[in-house]
Amino acid sequence: MKAIQKKKEIVIIWWEDAVIHNLTAQLDESEVKEHMPIQAISVGILADETKDHITISADNFPRMQKSEMMAFREEQYRQISTIPKACIKKMKRIKL
């Protein structure tokens, strides 16, 4: 099968995520101060990027030529994550 390929990048993103703590627990002030956002690392194929966020996916299915039986009119992505750029601490790009 011959696919129409765009140039792709793999990105590794180090970022902070919000945390919901135990919803029923009552915490005193000193315990509340101990809670912090969690550190996360995400890796994926760059699907979209704006000034405010970056979207990555685990899987990418290129648009197929019209003669192919399972032709996609547009590229397809699966297992998508969108991360606000304000949460990103570091990012590395790997061109394919």
Phi, psi and omega in degrees: 000133181256125182250153174269110186261136167263158176293135184243157173230141167263137178237142172248124185238124172260124186209167177255137180243149176289154180231135170261121182273176182316118187289339185253353183282144170259127182242143174277171188303319181293326178290322179298320182293342179280342183278135183221162172298158179264151177273137182225153172232126177237144180229135178187180177276129179295119181256325181198151177211132173236183178291340185256336184208166176229139180241129178237161177221156177280327184232146178224133178240107183297156175295132182267156176294154185301335182283348181282147182296317181256061184282130171264135176287330178229163174300151179241145179231152178220151182058069188263138174232134174244127185240127176296136181297333178297339180268349185278127178265326182202148178215137176241134180251136177236112180283137178262000000 
